[in-house]
Amino acid sequence: MPKHGKKYRAVAETAPAEEVTLEEAIAFLKSNASASFDETMELGLRMGIDPRKSDNAIRASVSLPNGTGKTVRIIVFAEGGAADAAKEAGADEVGSDELIEKVKGGWTDFDVAIATPDAMKEVRKLGRVLGPRGLMPNPKTGTVTEDTATAIKQAQAGKVDFRMDRHGNISVPFGKVSFEVESLKENADTVLNAVRAARPASAKGSYLKNVTVSTTMGVGVRTNIRD
C-alpha cells in the first residue's frame, strides 16, 4: 500500500464520506488542493459491463468546451502534403520512417500521435510502445486521418481520448484545479455525456456504476452521477 503524506491524510479525513454532487466534489477538491503545481482534475469511472467481451469495448474522444489547461505535445506520422499541413498547424514533430524509428527506440515524450492512413501501415508496428500508453492513432478518435491540420487543432483545443481498460475502468482528465468550478463542471458533464454516447449496443443492465472525482495528488471523492 502506498504511503501518503500529512497533507493528503488531513484532506482525506475531511473528505465527504457519502456521495456528493459533481459540483460539490469539484469545489471540495479545489478548496483542498495542496500541491505546488496546478493539478489536473480527473474523472474515474467504474463501468458496469464486462471488459473481457470484445463487443463491449469503449474507445472514443471528446472535445472539452473549456479546454484541458494543458500544453499538448503532438507528433504526426505523415509524408507529402499531409506532413506540410501538420508542420504549418503546429505539430511538435512530423515525419515518417525516422520518426517511427525514434518511437520504436522508446521515445514517447508527447501526448497525442496522429497518422495518415498510409503511414499506419508502419505505425501499427509500434503497438508495443504506443498501445500501453494509449497513444496509438485510431480512426475512432480522429487521429488516423488525411486532414492532419484539423486533427492537430482539435487536440490543441481540448480534445481528449478515453477508453475502458481491462479492469472495466475509464479515467479522463477534464481540466485544471485553477479552472472555475462552473468550467470544470461543464467539462465533466461533457465527458460523462460522451461516455454515455459511447455505450456499446451489446451493453446490458447498469452501464455507469460509480464515478469518482480526484486531482493529481489529491483524494478521490465519490459522486452520485449514475444511469
MARBA-3410 file (N, C-alpha, C, O; in Angstrom, 1 decimal):
227
0.8,-1.2,0.0,0.0,0.0,0.0,0.9,1.3,0.0,1.8,1.3,0.8 ~ 0.6,2.2,-0.9,1.4,3.5,-0.9,1.2,4.3,0.4,0.1,4.3,0.9 ~ 2.2,4.9,0.8,2.1,5.8,2.0,1.9,7.2,1.6,2.5,7.8,0.7 ~ 0.9,7.8,2.2,0.5,9.2,1.8,1.1,10.2,2.9,1.2,9.8,4.1 ~ 1.3,11.4,2.5,1.9,12.4,3.4,0.8,13.0,4.3,-0.4,12.7,4.2
1.3,13.9,5.1,0.4,14.5,6.1,-0.7,15.3,5.5,-1.9,15.2,5.9 ~ -0.4,16.1,4.5,-1.4,16.9,3.8,-2.5,16.0,3.2,-3.7,16.3,3.3 ~ -2.1,14.9,2.6,-3.1,14.0,1.9,-4.0,13.4,3.0,-5.2,13.4,2.9 ~ -3.4,13.0,4.1,-4.2,12.3,5.2,-5.1,13.3,5.8,-6.3,13.0,6.2 ~ -4.7,14.6,6.0,-5.5,15.6,6.6,-6.8,15.9,5.7,-7.9,16.0,6.2
-6.6,15.9,4.4,-7.7,16.2,3.5,-8.6,15.0,3.5,-9.8,15.1,3.4 ~ -8.0,13.8,3.5,-8.8,12.5,3.5,-9.7,12.5,4.7,-10.8,11.9,4.6 ~ -9.3,13.0,5.8,-10.1,12.9,7.0,-11.3,13.9,6.9,-12.3,13.6,7.6 ~ -11.2,14.9,6.1,-12.4,15.8,5.9,-13.2,15.6,4.7,-14.2,16.2,4.4 ~ -12.7,14.7,3.8,-13.4,14.4,2.6,-14.8,13.8,2.9,-15.0,13.1,3.8
-15.8,14.1,2.0,-17.2,13.6,2.2,-17.2,12.0,2.3,-16.6,11.4,1.4 ~ -17.8,11.5,3.3,-17.9,10.1,3.4,-18.9,9.5,2.5,-18.8,8.3,2.1 ~ -20.0,10.2,2.2,-21.0,9.8,1.3,-20.8,10.4,-0.1,-20.0,11.3,-0.3 ~ -21.6,9.9,-1.1,-21.6,10.5,-2.4,-22.1,11.9,-2.4,-23.1,12.2,-1.6 ~ -21.5,12.8,-3.1,-22.0,14.2,-3.2,-22.2,14.5,-4.7,-22.0,13.7,-5.6
-22.7,15.7,-5.0,-23.0,16.1,-6.4,-21.6,16.4,-7.0,-20.6,16.6,-6.4 ~ -21.6,16.4,-8.3,-20.4,16.6,-9.1,-19.8,18.0,-8.7,-18.6,18.2,-8.6 ~ -20.7,19.0,-8.6,-20.3,20.3,-8.3,-19.6,20.4,-6.9,-18.6,21.1,-6.7 ~ -20.2,19.7,-6.0,-19.7,19.7,-4.6,-18.3,19.0,-4.5,-17.4,19.4,-3.8 ~ -18.2,17.9,-5.3,-16.9,17.2,-5.3,-15.8,18.1,-5.9,-14.7,18.1,-5.4
-16.1,18.8,-7.0,-15.1,19.7,-7.6,-14.7,20.8,-6.7,-13.6,21.1,-6.5 ~ -15.7,21.4,-6.0,-15.5,22.5,-5.1,-14.6,22.1,-3.9,-13.7,22.8,-3.5 ~ -14.9,20.9,-3.4,-14.1,20.4,-2.3,-12.7,20.2,-2.7,-11.8,20.6,-1.9 ~ -12.4,19.6,-3.8,-11.0,19.3,-4.2,-10.3,20.6,-4.6,-9.1,20.7,-4.3 ~ -11.0,21.6,-5.1,-10.4,22.9,-5.4,-9.9,23.6,-4.1,-8.8,24.1,-4.0
-10.8,23.6,-3.1,-10.5,24.3,-1.9,-9.5,23.5,-1.0,-9.0,24.1,0.0 ~ -9.2,22.3,-1.3,-8.3,21.5,-0.5,-7.0,21.1,-1.3,-6.3,20.2,-0.9 ~ -6.8,21.7,-2.5,-5.6,21.4,-3.3,-4.4,21.9,-2.5,-4.3,23.0,-2.1 ~ -3.4,21.1,-2.4,-2.2,21.4,-1.6,-0.9,21.3,-2.4,0.2,21.5,-1.8 ~ -0.9,20.8,-3.6,0.3,20.6,-4.4,0.9,21.9,-4.8,0.2,23.0,-4.8
2.2,21.9,-5.1,2.9,23.2,-5.5,2.7,23.5,-7.0,3.3,24.4,-7.5 ~ 1.9,22.7,-7.7,1.7,22.9,-9.1,0.2,22.9,-9.4,-0.6,22.5,-8.5 ~ -0.2,23.3,-10.6,-1.7,23.3,-10.9,-2.1,21.9,-11.3,-1.9,21.4,-12.4 ~ -2.7,21.2,-10.4,-3.1,19.8,-10.6,-4.2,19.6,-11.6,-4.9,20.5,-11.9 ~ -4.2,18.4,-12.2,-5.2,18.0,-13.2,-6.4,17.4,-12.4,-6.2,16.6,-11.5
-7.6,17.8,-12.8,-8.8,17.2,-12.3,-9.1,15.9,-13.2,-9.0,16.0,-14.4 ~ -9.6,14.9,-12.6,-9.8,13.6,-13.4,-11.1,12.9,-12.9,-11.4,12.9,-11.7 ~ -11.8,12.4,-13.9,-12.9,11.5,-13.6,-12.5,10.1,-13.7,-11.9,9.7,-14.6 ~ -12.8,9.3,-12.6,-12.6,7.9,-12.6,-14.0,7.2,-12.7,-14.8,7.3,-11.8 ~ -14.2,6.4,-13.8,-15.5,5.8,-14.0,-15.4,4.3,-13.9,-14.5,3.7,-14.5
-16.2,3.7,-13.1,-16.3,2.3,-13.0,-17.5,1.8,-13.8,-18.7,2.1,-13.5 ~ -17.2,1.1,-14.9,-18.3,0.7,-15.8,-18.9,-0.6,-15.4,-18.3,-1.5,-14.7 ~ -20.2,-0.8,-15.8,-20.9,-2.0,-15.4,-21.0,-3.0,-16.5,-21.9,-3.8,-16.5 ~ -20.0,-3.1,-17.4,-20.0,-4.1,-18.4,-18.7,-4.9,-18.4,-17.7,-4.5,-17.8 ~ -18.8,-6.0,-19.0,-17.7,-7.0,-19.0,-16.6,-6.6,-20.0,-16.8,-6.6,-21.2
-15.4,-6.1,-19.5,-14.4,-5.7,-20.4,-13.7,-6.8,-21.2,-13.0,-6.6,-22.2 ~ -14.0,-8.0,-20.8,-13.4,-9.2,-21.5,-14.1,-9.5,-22.8,-13.6,-10.2,-23.6 ~ -15.3,-8.9,-23.0,-16.0,-9.2,-24.2,-15.7,-8.1,-25.3,-15.8,-6.9,-25.0 ~ -15.2,-8.5,-26.4,-14.8,-7.6,-27.4,-15.9,-6.6,-27.9,-15.6,-5.5,-28.3 ~ -17.1,-7.1,-27.9,-18.2,-6.2,-28.3,-18.6,-5.2,-27.2,-19.5,-4.4,-27.4
-17.9,-5.2,-26.1,-18.2,-4.2,-25.0,-17.1,-3.2,-25.0,-17.1,-2.3,-24.1 ~ -16.2,-3.2,-25.9,-15.1,-2.2,-25.9,-15.6,-0.8,-26.0,-16.5,-0.5,-26.8 ~ -15.0,0.1,-25.2,-15.3,1.5,-25.3,-14.1,2.3,-25.6,-13.1,2.2,-24.9 ~ -14.1,3.0,-26.7,-13.0,3.9,-27.0,-13.5,5.0,-27.9,-14.1,4.8,-28.9 ~ -13.3,6.3,-27.5,-13.8,7.4,-28.2,-13.0,8.7,-27.8,-12.1,8.6,-27.0
-13.5,9.8,-28.2,-12.8,11.1,-27.9,-13.9,12.1,-27.6,-15.1,12.0,-28.1 ~ -13.5,13.2,-27.0,-14.5,14.3,-26.7,-13.7,15.6,-26.6,-12.6,15.6,-26.1 ~ -14.3,16.7,-27.1,-13.7,18.0,-27.1,-14.2,18.7,-25.9,-15.5,18.9,-25.8 ~ -13.4,19.1,-25.0,-13.8,19.8,-23.8,-14.1,21.3,-24.1,-13.3,22.0,-24.7 ~ -15.3,21.8,-23.7,-15.7,23.2,-24.1,-14.7,24.3,-23.5,-14.6,25.3,-24.1
-14.1,23.9,-22.4,-13.2,24.9,-21.7,-11.8,24.5,-21.8,-10.9,25.0,-21.0 ~ -11.4,23.5,-22.7,-10.1,23.1,-22.8,-9.6,22.3,-21.7,-10.3,22.0,-20.7 ~ -8.3,21.8,-21.8,-7.7,21.0,-20.7,-6.8,21.8,-19.8,-6.4,21.3,-18.7 ~ -6.4,22.9,-20.2,-5.4,23.7,-19.5,-4.0,23.2,-19.6,-3.1,23.6,-18.9 ~ -3.8,22.3,-20.6,-2.5,21.7,-20.7,-1.9,22.0,-22.1,-2.7,22.0,-23.1
-0.6,22.2,-22.2,0.0,22.3,-23.5,0.2,20.9,-24.0,0.9,20.1,-23.4 ~ -0.4,20.7,-25.2,-0.4,19.3,-25.8,0.7,19.2,-26.7,0.9,20.0,-27.7 ~ 1.5,18.2,-26.5,2.7,17.9,-27.4,2.2,16.8,-28.5,1.7,15.8,-28.1 ~ 2.3,17.2,-29.7,1.7,16.4,-30.8,2.7,16.0,-31.8,3.6,16.8,-32.3 ~ 2.7,14.7,-32.2,3.6,14.2,-33.3,2.7,13.7,-34.4,1.5,13.3,-34.2
3.2,13.8,-35.6,2.4,13.3,-36.8,3.2,12.4,-37.7,4.3,12.8,-38.1 ~ 2.7,11.3,-38.0,3.3,10.4,-38.9,2.7,10.6,-40.3,1.6,10.2,-40.5 ~ 3.5,11.3,-41.2,2.9,11.6,-42.5,4.0,12.0,-43.4,5.1,12.3,-43.0 ~ 3.7,12.0,-44.7,4.6,12.5,-45.8,3.8,13.4,-46.7,2.6,13.5,-46.7 ~ 4.6,14.1,-47.5,4.0,15.0,-48.6,3.1,16.1,-48.0,3.5,16.7,-47.0
2.0,16.3,-48.7,1.1,17.4,-48.3,0.6,17.4,-46.9,0.5,18.4,-46.2 ~ 0.3,16.2,-46.5,-0.2,16.0,-45.1,0.8,16.4,-44.1,0.5,16.9,-43.0 ~ 2.1,16.1,-44.4,3.2,16.4,-43.5,3.4,17.9,-43.4,3.6,18.5,-42.4 ~ 3.3,18.6,-44.6,3.4,20.0,-44.7,2.3,20.7,-43.9,2.6,21.7,-43.2 ~ 1.1,20.2,-44.0,0.0,20.8,-43.3,0.1,20.6,-41.8,-0.3,21.5,-41.1
0.7,19.5,-41.4,0.9,19.2,-40.0,1.9,20.2,-39.4,1.7,20.7,-38.3 ~ 3.0,20.5,-40.1,4.0,21.4,-39.7,3.4,22.8,-39.5,3.7,23.5,-38.6 ~ 2.6,23.2,-40.5,2.0,24.5,-40.5,1.0,24.7,-39.4,0.9,25.8,-38.8 ~ 0.4,23.6,-39.0,-0.6,23.6,-38.0,0.0,23.6,-36.6,-0.7,23.8,-35.6 ~ 1.3,23.4,-36.5,2.0,23.5,-35.2,2.3,22.2,-34.5,2.6,22.1,-33.3
2.4,21.1,-35.3,2.8,19.8,-34.7,4.3,19.9,-34.2,5.1,20.6,-34.7 ~ 4.5,19.2,-33.1,5.9,19.3,-32.5,6.9,18.5,-33.3,8.1,18.9,-33.4 ~ 6.5,17.4,-33.8,7.4,16.6,-34.7,6.6,16.0,-35.8,5.4,15.5,-35.6 ~ 7.1,16.0,-37.0,6.4,15.4,-38.2,7.4,14.6,-38.9,8.6,15.0,-39.1 ~ 7.1,13.4,-39.3,8.0,12.6,-40.1,7.4,11.2,-40.4,6.2,10.9,-40.2
8.2,10.4,-41.0,7.8,9.1,-41.4,8.7,8.0,-40.8,8.7,7.7,-39.6 ~ 9.6,7.5,-41.7,10.5,6.4,-41.2,11.4,6.8,-40.0,11.5,6.0,-39.1 ~ 12.0,8.0,-40.1,12.9,8.4,-39.0,12.1,8.6,-37.7,12.6,8.2,-36.6 ~ 10.9,9.1,-37.8,10.1,9.3,-36.6,9.6,8.0,-36.0,9.6,7.8,-34.8 ~ 9.3,7.1,-36.9,8.9,5.7,-36.5,10.0,5.0,-35.7,9.8,4.4,-34.7
11.3,5.2,-36.3,12.4,4.5,-35.6,12.7,5.2,-34.3,13.1,4.5,-33.3 ~ 12.5,6.5,-34.2,12.7,7.2,-32.9,11.7,6.7,-31.8,12.1,6.4,-30.7 ~ 10.5,6.5,-32.2,9.5,6.0,-31.3,9.7,4.5,-30.9,9.6,4.1,-29.8 ~ 10.1,3.8,-31.9,10.4,2.4,-31.7,11.5,2.2,-30.7,11.6,1.2,-30.0 ~ 12.4,3.2,-30.6,13.5,3.1,-29.7,13.1,3.5,-28.3,13.9,3.4,-27.3
11.8,3.8,-28.1,11.3,4.1,-26.7,10.9,5.5,-26.4,10.5,5.8,-25.3 ~ 11.1,6.4,-27.4,10.8,7.8,-27.2,9.3,8.0,-27.2,8.6,7.7,-28.2 ~ 8.7,8.5,-26.1,7.3,8.8,-26.0,7.0,10.2,-25.3,6.1,10.3,-24.6 ~ 7.9,11.1,-25.6,7.7,12.4,-25.0,6.7,13.3,-25.7,7.0,14.4,-26.2 ~ 5.5,12.8,-25.8,4.4,13.5,-26.5,3.1,13.0,-25.9,3.0,12.0,-25.3
2.0,13.8,-26.2,0.7,13.5,-25.6,-0.3,12.9,-26.7,-1.2,12.2,-26.3 ~ -0.1,13.3,-27.9,-1.0,12.8,-29.0,-0.2,12.4,-30.2,0.7,13.1,-30.6 ~ -0.6,11.3,-30.8,0.1,10.8,-32.0,-1.0,10.8,-33.1,-2.1,10.2,-32.9 ~ -0.7,11.4,-34.3,-1.7,11.4,-35.4,-1.0,10.8,-36.6,0.3,10.9,-36.7 ~ -1.7,10.1,-37.4,-1.1,9.4,-38.6,-2.1,9.4,-39.7,-3.3,9.4,-39.6
-1.5,9.5,-40.9,-2.3,9.3,-42.1,-2.6,7.8,-42.3,-1.8,7.0,-41.8 ~ -3.7,7.5,-43.1,-3.9,6.1,-43.3,-2.8,5.3,-43.9,-2.5,4.2,-43.6 ~ -2.0,6.0,-44.9,-0.9,5.3,-45.5,0.2,5.0,-44.5,0.9,4.0,-44.5 ~ 0.5,6.0,-43.6,1.5,5.9,-42.6,1.2,4.7,-41.6,2.1,4.2,-41.0 ~ -0.1,4.5,-41.4,-0.5,3.5,-40.4,0.0,2.1,-40.7,0.1,1.2,-39.8
0.4,1.8,-42.0,0.9,0.5,-42.3,2.2,0.2,-41.5,2.4,-0.9,-41.2 ~ 3.0,1.2,-41.3,4.2,1.1,-40.5,4.0,1.4,-39.0,4.6,0.8,-38.1 ~ 3.1,2.4,-38.8,2.9,2.8,-37.4,2.3,1.7,-36.5,2.5,1.6,-35.3 ~ 1.5,0.8,-37.2,0.9,-0.3,-36.4,2.0,-1.2,-35.8,1.7,-1.8,-34.8 ~ 3.2,-1.2,-36.3,4.3,-2.0,-35.8,4.8,-1.4,-34.4,5.5,-2.0,-33.7
4.3,-0.2,-34.1,4.7,0.5,-32.8,3.7,0.1,-31.7,3.7,0.8,-30.6 ~ 2.9,-0.9,-31.9,1.9,-1.2,-30.9,2.4,-1.5,-29.5,1.8,-1.0,-28.5 ~ 3.5,-2.1,-29.4,4.1,-2.4,-28.1,4.5,-1.1,-27.3,4.6,-1.1,-26.1 ~ 4.9,-0.1,-28.1,5.3,1.2,-27.5,4.1,2.1,-27.2,4.0,2.6,-26.1 ~ 3.3,2.2,-28.2,2.2,3.2,-28.1,1.0,2.6,-27.5,0.3,3.4,-26.7
0.7,1.4,-27.7,-0.5,0.8,-27.1,-0.7,0.9,-25.6,-1.7,1.4,-25.2 ~ 0.2,0.4,-24.8,0.1,0.5,-23.4,0.0,1.9,-22.9,-0.6,2.1,-21.8 ~ 0.4,2.9,-23.6,0.3,4.3,-23.2,-0.9,5.0,-23.7,-1.1,6.2,-23.5 ~ -1.7,4.3,-24.5,-2.9,4.9,-25.0,-2.6,5.9,-26.1,-3.4,6.9,-26.3 ~ -1.5,5.8,-26.8,-1.0,6.8,-27.8,-1.2,6.3,-29.2,-0.9,7.0,-30.2
-1.7,5.1,-29.4,-1.8,4.6,-30.8,-2.9,5.3,-31.6,-4.0,5.4,-31.1 ~ -2.5,5.9,-32.7,-3.5,6.6,-33.6,-4.7,5.6,-33.9,-4.5,4.4,-34.1 ~ -5.9,6.2,-33.9,-7.1,5.3,-34.1,-8.2,6.1,-34.8,-8.4,7.3,-34.5 ~ -8.8,5.5,-35.9,-9.8,6.3,-36.6,-11.0,6.7,-35.7,-11.6,7.7,-36.0 ~ -11.3,5.9,-34.7,-12.4,6.2,-33.8,-12.2,7.5,-33.0,-13.2,8.2,-32.6
-10.9,7.9,-32.8,-10.6,9.1,-32.1,-10.2,10.2,-33.0,-9.8,11.3,-32.5 ~ -10.3,10.0,-34.3,-10.0,11.0,-35.2,-8.5,11.3,-35.4,-8.1,12.3,-36.0 ~ -7.6,10.3,-34.9,-6.2,10.5,-35.0,-5.6,9.7,-36.2,-4.4,9.7,-36.4 ~ -6.4,9.1,-37.0,-6.0,8.5,-38.2,-6.8,9.2,-39.3,-7.9,9.0,-39.5 ~ -6.1,10.1,-40.0,-6.8,11.0,-41.0,-5.8,11.6,-42.0,-4.6,11.8,-41.7
-6.4,12.0,-43.1,-5.6,12.7,-44.1,-5.5,14.2,-43.7,-4.6,14.9,-44.1 ~ -6.6,14.6,-43.0,-6.7,16.0,-42.6,-5.9,16.3,-41.3,-6.5,16.5,-40.2 ~ -4.6,16.2,-41.4,-3.8,16.3,-40.2,-3.9,17.7,-39.5,-3.8,17.8,-38.2 ~ -4.1,18.7,-40.2,-4.2,20.1,-39.6,-5.4,20.2,-38.7,-5.3,20.7,-37.6 ~ -6.6,19.7,-39.1,-7.8,19.7,-38.3,-7.6,18.9,-37.1,-8.0,19.3,-36.0
-7.0,17.7,-37.2,-6.8,16.8,-36.1,-5.9,17.5,-35.0,-6.1,17.4,-33.8 ~ -4.9,18.2,-35.5,-4.0,19.0,-34.6,-4.7,20.1,-33.9,-4.6,20.2,-32.6 ~ -5.5,20.8,-34.6,-6.3,21.9,-34.0,-7.3,21.4,-32.9,-7.4,22.0,-31.9 ~ -7.9,20.2,-33.2,-8.8,19.7,-32.2,-8.1,19.2,-30.9,-8.6,19.5,-29.8 ~ -6.9,18.7,-31.1,-6.1,18.2,-30.0,-5.6,19.4,-29.1,-5.7,19.4,-27.9
-5.3,20.5,-29.8,-4.8,21.7,-29.2,-5.9,22.4,-28.4,-5.7,23.1,-27.4 ~ -7.2,22.3,-28.9,-8.3,23.0,-28.4,-8.9,22.3,-27.2,-9.8,22.8,-26.5 ~ -8.5,21.1,-26.9,-9.0,20.4,-25.7,-9.6,19.1,-25.9,-10.5,18.6,-25.1 ~ -9.3,18.4,-27.0,-9.8,17.1,-27.3,-9.1,16.1,-26.4,-7.8,16.1,-26.4 ~ -9.8,15.2,-25.8,-9.2,14.1,-25.0,-9.8,12.8,-25.5,-10.9,12.7,-25.8
-8.9,11.8,-25.5,-9.3,10.4,-25.8,-9.6,9.6,-24.5,-9.0,9.9,-23.5 ~ -10.5,8.7,-24.6,-10.7,7.8,-23.5,-11.1,6.4,-23.9,-11.5,6.2,-25.0 ~ -10.8,5.4,-23.1,-11.1,4.1,-23.4,-11.2,3.3,-22.1,-10.6,3.6,-21.1 ~ -11.9,2.2,-22.1,-12.1,1.3,-21.0,-10.9,0.4,-20.9,-10.6,-0.3,-21.9 ~ -10.3,0.2,-19.7,-9.2,-0.7,-19.6,-9.7,-2.1,-19.3,-10.9,-2.3,-19.2
-8.8,-3.0,-19.1,-9.1,-4.4,-19.0,-9.8,-4.7,-17.6,-10.3,-5.8,-17.4 ~ -9.8,-3.7,-16.8,-10.5,-3.9,-15.5,-11.9,-3.3,-15.4,-12.6,-3.3,-14.4 ~ -12.3,-2.7,-16.5,-13.6,-2.1,-16.6,-13.6,-0.6,-16.1,-14.7,-0.2,-15.7 ~ -12.5,0.0,-16.1,-12.4,1.4,-15.6,-12.1,2.4,-16.8,-11.4,2.0,-17.7 ~ -12.5,3.6,-16.6,-12.2,4.7,-17.6,-11.7,5.9,-16.8,-12.4,6.3,-15.8
-10.5,6.5,-17.1,-10.0,7.6,-16.5,-9.9,8.8,-17.5,-9.3,8.6,-18.6 ~ -10.5,9.9,-17.2,-10.5,11.0,-18.2,-10.1,12.3,-17.5,-10.8,12.7,-16.5 ~ -9.1,13.0,-17.9,-8.8,14.4,-17.3,-9.8,15.4,-17.9,-10.1,15.3,-19.1 ~ -10.2,16.3,-17.1,-11.2,17.3,-17.6,-10.9,18.7,-17.2,-11.8,19.6,-17.2 ~ -9.6,19.0,-16.9,-9.2,20.4,-16.6,-8.2,20.5,-15.5,-7.7,19.5,-15.0
-8.0,21.8,-15.1,-7.0,22.0,-14.0,-7.7,22.6,-12.8,-8.8,23.2,-12.9 ~ -7.1,22.4,-11.6,-7.6,22.9,-10.4,-7.9,24.4,-10.5,-8.8,25.0,-9.8 ~ -7.0,25.1,-11.2,-7.2,26.6,-11.3,-8.4,27.0,-12.1,-8.8,28.2,-12.0 ~ -9.1,26.1,-12.8,-10.3,26.5,-13.5,-11.4,26.8,-12.5,-11.3,26.4,-11.4 ~ -12.4,27.6,-13.0,-13.5,27.9,-12.2,-14.4,26.6,-12.0,-14.4,25.8,-12.9
-15.1,26.5,-10.9,-16.0,25.4,-10.7,-16.9,25.2,-11.9,-17.1,24.0,-12.3 ~ -17.5,26.2,-12.3,-18.5,26.1,-13.4,-17.9,25.5,-14.7,-18.5,24.7,-15.4 ~ -16.6,26.0,-15.0,-15.9,25.5,-16.2,-15.6,24.0,-16.0,-15.7,23.2,-17.0 ~ -15.1,23.6,-14.8,-14.8,22.2,-14.6,-16.1,21.3,-14.7,-16.0,20.3,-15.3 ~ -17.2,21.8,-14.1,-18.4,21.0,-14.2,-18.9,20.9,-15.6,-19.3,19.8,-16.0
-18.8,21.9,-16.4,-19.2,21.8,-17.8,-18.3,20.8,-18.6,-18.8,20.0,-19.3 ~ -17.0,20.9,-18.3,-16.1,19.9,-18.9,-16.5,18.5,-18.5,-16.5,17.5,-19.3 ~ -16.7,18.3,-17.2,-17.0,16.9,-16.7,-18.3,16.4,-17.2,-18.4,15.3,-17.6 ~ -19.4,17.3,-17.3,-20.6,16.9,-17.9,-20.5,16.5,-19.3,-21.1,15.5,-19.8 ~ -19.6,17.2,-20.0,-19.4,16.8,-21.4,-18.7,15.5,-21.6,-19.1,14.7,-22.5
-17.8,15.2,-20.7,-17.1,13.8,-20.7,-18.2,12.8,-20.4,-18.2,11.7,-21.1 ~ -19.0,13.0,-19.4,-20.0,12.0,-19.0,-21.0,11.7,-20.1,-21.4,10.6,-20.4 ~ -21.4,12.8,-20.8,-22.3,12.6,-21.9,-21.6,11.8,-23.0,-22.3,11.0,-23.7 ~ -20.3,12.0,-23.3,-19.6,11.3,-24.3,-19.5,9.9,-24.0,-19.6,9.0,-24.9 ~ -19.2,9.6,-22.7,-19.1,8.2,-22.3,-20.5,7.5,-22.4,-20.5,6.3,-22.9
-21.5,8.1,-22.1,-22.9,7.6,-22.3,-23.2,7.3,-23.8,-23.7,6.3,-24.1 ~ -22.7,8.3,-24.6,-23.0,8.1,-26.0,-22.2,7.0,-26.6,-22.5,6.4,-27.7 ~ -21.1,6.6,-26.0,-20.2,5.5,-26.5,-20.7,4.2,-26.0,-20.0,3.2,-26.2 ~ -21.8,4.1,-25.3,-22.3,2.8,-24.8,-22.5,1.8,-25.9,-23.1,2.0,-26.9 ~ -21.8,0.6,-25.8,-21.9,-0.4,-26.8,-23.3,-0.9,-26.9,-24.1,-1.0,-25.9
-23.8,-1.3,-28.1,-25.1,-1.8,-28.3,-25.4,-3.1,-27.5,-26.5,-3.4,-27.2 ~ -24.3,-3.8,-27.2,-24.4,-5.1,-26.5,-24.5,-4.9,-25.0,-24.8,-5.9,-24.3 ~ -24.3,-3.7,-24.5,-24.2,-3.5,-23.1,-25.6,-3.7,-22.5,-26.6,-3.1,-22.9 ~ -25.7,-4.5,-21.4,-26.9,-4.7,-20.7,-26.8,-4.3,-19.2,-25.7,-4.2,-18.7 ~ -28.0,-3.9,-18.6,-28.0,-3.5,-17.2,-27.4,-2.2,-17.0,-27.3,-1.3,-17.8
-26.9,-2.1,-15.7,-26.2,-0.8,-15.3,-25.0,-0.6,-16.1,-24.1,-1.4,-16.2 ~ -24.9,0.6,-16.8,-23.7,0.9,-17.6,-22.7,1.7,-16.8,-21.5,1.3,-16.9 ~ -23.1,2.7,-16.2,-22.1,3.6,-15.4,-22.4,3.3,-13.9,-23.4,3.8,-13.4 ~ -21.5,2.6,-13.3,-21.7,2.2,-11.9,-21.3,3.2,-10.8,-22.1,3.6,-10.0 ~ -20.0,3.6,-10.9,-19.5,4.6,-9.9,-18.7,5.7,-10.6,-18.0,5.4,-11.6
-18.7,6.9,-10.1,-17.9,8.0,-10.6,-17.2,8.6,-9.4,-17.8,9.0,-8.4 ~ -15.9,8.8,-9.6,-15.1,9.4,-8.6,-14.3,10.6,-9.2,-13.8,10.5,-10.3 ~ -14.3,11.7,-8.5,-13.5,12.9,-9.0,-12.3,13.0,-8.1,-12.3,12.9,-6.9 ~ -11.1,13.2,-8.7,-9.9,13.3,-8.0,-9.0,14.4,-8.7,-9.2,14.8,-9.8 ~ -7.9,14.7,-8.0,-6.8,15.5,-8.6,-5.5,14.7,-8.6,-5.5,13.6,-8.1
-4.5,15.2,-9.3,-3.3,14.5,-9.4,-2.7,14.0,-8.1,-2.3,12.8,-8.1 ~ -2.7,14.8,-7.1,-2.1,14.4,-5.8,-3.1,14.3,-4.7,-2.8,14.1,-3.6 ~ -4.4,14.5,-5.1,-5.5,14.5,-4.0,-6.3,13.2,-3.9,-6.0,12.2,-4.5 ~ -7.2,13.3,-2.9,-8.1,12.2,-2.6,-9.1,12.0,-3.7,-9.3,13.0,-4.5 ~ -9.8,10.9,-3.7,-11.0,10.7,-4.6,-12.3,11.0,-3.9,-12.4,10.6,-2.7
-13.2,11.7,-4.5,-14.5,12.0,-3.9,-15.6,11.4,-4.8,-15.6,11.7,-6.0 ~ -16.4,10.5,-4.2,-17.4,9.8,-4.9,-18.6,10.8,-5.2,-19.0,11.6,-4.4 ~ -19.1,10.7,-6.4,-20.3,11.5,-6.8,-21.5,10.6,-7.0,-21.4,9.4,-7.2 ~ -22.7,11.2,-7.1,-23.9,10.4,-7.3,-24.4,10.5,-8.7,-25.6,10.4,-9.0 ~ -23.4,10.6,-9.6,-23.8,10.5,-11.1,-23.9,9.1,-11.5,-22.9,8.3,-11.4
-25.1,8.7,-11.9,-25.3,7.3,-12.4,-26.3,7.3,-13.5,-26.7,8.3,-14.0 ~ -26.5,6.1,-14.1,-27.5,6.0,-15.1,-28.9,6.5,-14.6,-29.9,6.5,-15.3
END
